[in-house]
Amino acid sequence: MDHSLSLHQNEEQFVAALVRGNREAQRLLYEEYYGPLMSVCQRYAGTEDEAMDLLHESFIKIFKKIGRYESGTALLAWMRRITVNTAIDQYRRNVRRRTEDIDKAYHVSSDAPDVFASFGAREILSAVQKLPPTYRTIFNLYVVEGYSHREIGEQLQITESTSRSNLVKARGKLQKALTTPGR
């Protein structure tokens, strides 16, 4: 066992240990990045159990793909990308394809003030987790991850207008959930 493993002192040696399947290195990586990656998973999952499953699936992929990591790039950003892609893959597996009338999917916008600014992170996360999977995924990809509607459409195999429409619906549901008395 390599007792001199340190995630922050020598990244190349640490990543080499991960590539070799060193359990201590894997444990250190998991403990260091559990929090940041779990917060990503919570945004995409409907429950804490689903988030934990998503996190574990993400770490399995991270450990399998660690040999592809390029030293010098941000390790957290690389792992975060794998986690988001894992969430997208899970969405694709779980979604039951629903045909929407594309002709009725108009670009809709709202001039309403930002209702989300007056709520705490826990309240917003709870409301996001209660969204239907399609709305939750599109909301996260667009608002949190910064994907364009074109990119979301490509990832989820839907049209840009469907992405826009679902984002508007997600925001409406969030606004209603956060502003309805007795939430």
C-alpha positions as CSV (number, residue, x, y, z in Angstrom):
1,M,0.0,0.0,0.0
2,D,1.3,3.4,-1.0
3,H,1.1,5.6,2.2
4,S,2.5,8.6,0.4
5,L,-0.6,9.1,-1.8
6,S,-1.8,12.6,-1.9
7,L,-4.4,14.0,-4.3
8,H,-3.0,17.5,-4.2
9,Q,0.8,17.1,-4.0
10,N,1.5,15.0,-7.1
11,E,-1.5,14.6,-9.4
12,E,0.4,12.5,-11.9
13,Q,1.4,9.9,-9.3
14,F,-2.1,10.0,-7.8
15,V,-3.7,9.4,-11.2
16,A,-1.2,6.6,-12.0
17,A,-2.3,4.9,-8.7
18,L,-5.9,5.2,-9.8
19,V,-5.1,3.7,-13.2
20,R,-3.5,0.8,-11.4
21,G,-6.7,0.3,-9.4
22,N,-5.2,1.3,-6.1
23,R,-8.0,1.1,-3.5
24,E,-6.5,3.8,-1.2
25,A,-6.3,6.3,-4.1
26,Q,-9.9,5.4,-5.1
27,R,-11.0,6.0,-1.5
28,L,-9.2,9.3,-1.3
29,L,-10.8,10.5,-4.6
30,Y,-14.2,9.4,-3.5
31,E,-13.9,11.2,-0.1
32,E,-12.5,14.4,-1.7
33,Y,-15.2,14.7,-4.4
34,Y,-18.2,13.1,-2.8
35,G,-19.8,16.5,-1.9
36,P,-19.4,18.4,-5.2
37,L,-20.5,15.4,-7.3
38,M,-23.4,14.5,-5.0
39,S,-24.7,18.0,-5.4
40,V,-24.7,17.5,-9.2
41,C,-26.5,14.2,-8.8
42,Q,-29.1,15.6,-6.5
43,R,-30.1,18.2,-9.1
44,Y,-30.8,15.4,-11.6
45,A,-32.3,12.8,-9.3
46,G,-35.8,12.7,-7.9
47,T,-34.8,11.3,-4.5
48,E,-31.8,11.0,-2.3
49,D,-31.6,7.2,-3.2
50,E,-31.6,8.0,-6.9
51,A,-28.9,10.6,-6.4
52,M,-26.8,8.1,-4.5
53,D,-27.2,5.5,-7.2
54,L,-26.3,8.1,-9.8
55,L,-23.2,9.1,-7.8
56,H,-22.0,5.5,-7.5
57,E,-22.5,4.9,-11.2
58,S,-20.6,8.0,-11.9
59,F,-17.7,7.0,-9.7
60,I,-17.6,3.6,-11.4
61,K,-17.3,5.3,-14.8
62,I,-14.7,7.7,-13.4
63,F,-12.5,4.8,-12.1
64,K,-12.9,2.9,-15.4
65,K,-12.1,6.0,-17.6
66,I,-9.3,7.6,-15.4
67,G,-6.7,6.5,-17.9
68,R,-8.3,9.0,-20.3
69,Y,-7.8,11.9,-17.9
70,E,-5.3,14.4,-19.2
71,S,-3.0,15.7,-16.5
72,G,-3.1,19.5,-16.3
73,T,-6.9,19.8,-16.9
74,A,-9.2,20.3,-13.9
75,L,-9.9,16.9,-12.4
76,L,-13.2,18.1,-10.8
77,A,-14.4,19.5,-14.1
78,W,-13.6,16.2,-15.9
79,M,-15.4,14.2,-13.2
80,R,-18.3,16.6,-13.2
81,R,-18.7,16.1,-17.0
82,I,-18.8,12.3,-16.5
83,T,-21.4,12.8,-13.8
84,V,-23.6,15.0,-16.0
85,N,-23.3,12.5,-18.9
86,T,-24.2,9.7,-16.5
87,A,-27.3,11.6,-15.5
88,I,-28.2,12.1,-19.2
89,D,-27.7,8.4,-19.8
90,Q,-29.9,7.5,-16.9
91,Y,-32.6,9.9,-18.2
92,R,-32.4,8.2,-21.6
93,R,-32.8,4.8,-20.0
94,N,-35.7,5.8,-17.8
95,V,-37.7,8.1,-20.0
96,R,-40.8,6.7,-21.7
97,R,-40.9,8.3,-25.1
98,R,-43.8,10.6,-25.2
99,T,-44.9,12.1,-28.5
100,E,-45.6,15.8,-28.1
101,D,-47.3,17.9,-30.7
102,I,-44.3,19.7,-32.1
103,D,-46.5,22.2,-34.0
104,K,-47.8,23.5,-30.6
105,A,-44.3,23.9,-29.1
106,Y,-43.9,27.6,-29.4
107,H,-41.1,29.7,-28.1
108,V,-42.5,31.1,-24.9
109,S,-40.8,33.6,-22.6
110,S,-41.7,35.3,-19.4
111,D,-41.1,38.9,-18.3
112,A,-41.9,38.0,-14.7
113,P,-39.4,38.9,-12.0
114,D,-36.9,36.2,-10.9
115,V,-39.0,34.3,-8.3
116,F,-36.1,32.0,-7.5
117,A,-33.9,34.8,-6.0
118,S,-35.9,34.9,-2.8
119,F,-35.5,31.2,-1.9
120,G,-32.7,29.2,-0.3
121,A,-30.8,26.5,-2.1
122,R,-32.5,23.7,-0.2
123,E,-36.0,24.9,-1.1
124,I,-35.0,25.3,-4.8
125,L,-33.3,21.8,-4.8
126,S,-36.4,20.2,-3.3
127,A,-38.6,21.9,-5.8
128,V,-36.3,20.8,-8.7
129,Q,-36.3,17.2,-7.5
130,K,-40.1,17.2,-7.6
131,L,-40.2,18.1,-11.3
132,P,-41.0,15.4,-13.8
133,P,-37.7,13.8,-15.1
134,T,-37.9,15.5,-18.5
135,Y,-38.4,19.0,-17.0
136,R,-35.8,18.4,-14.3
137,T,-33.2,17.2,-16.8
138,I,-33.8,20.1,-19.3
139,F,-33.9,22.7,-16.5
140,N,-30.5,21.4,-15.1
141,L,-28.8,21.2,-18.5
142,Y,-29.9,24.7,-19.5
143,V,-29.9,26.7,-16.3
144,V,-27.2,25.0,-14.3
145,E,-24.9,23.4,-16.8
146,G,-25.2,26.1,-19.5
147,Y,-26.1,23.9,-22.4
148,S,-27.9,25.5,-25.4
149,H,-31.3,24.2,-26.5
150,R,-29.5,22.8,-29.6
151,E,-27.1,20.8,-27.4
152,I,-29.9,19.6,-25.2
153,G,-31.9,18.5,-28.2
154,E,-28.9,16.5,-29.5
155,Q,-28.2,15.0,-26.1
156,L,-31.8,14.0,-25.4
157,Q,-32.8,13.4,-29.0
158,I,-35.6,16.0,-29.0
159,T,-36.1,19.2,-31.0
160,E,-34.8,22.6,-29.9
161,S,-38.4,23.8,-29.7
162,T,-39.3,20.9,-27.4
163,S,-36.4,21.8,-25.2
164,R,-37.5,25.4,-25.0
165,S,-41.1,24.4,-24.3
166,N,-40.1,22.0,-21.6
167,L,-37.9,24.6,-20.0
168,V,-40.7,27.1,-19.9
169,K,-43.0,24.5,-18.3
170,A,-40.3,23.5,-15.8
171,R,-39.9,27.1,-14.7
172,G,-43.6,27.6,-14.4
173,K,-43.9,24.5,-12.2
174,L,-41.0,25.6,-10.1
175,Q,-42.5,29.1,-9.7
176,K,-45.8,27.6,-8.7
177,A,-44.2,25.2,-6.3
178,L,-42.2,27.9,-4.7
179,T,-44.9,30.6,-4.5
180,T,-47.9,28.5,-3.5
181,P,-48.8,28.9,0.2
182,G,-48.2,25.8,2.3
183,R,-45.7,24.4,-0.2
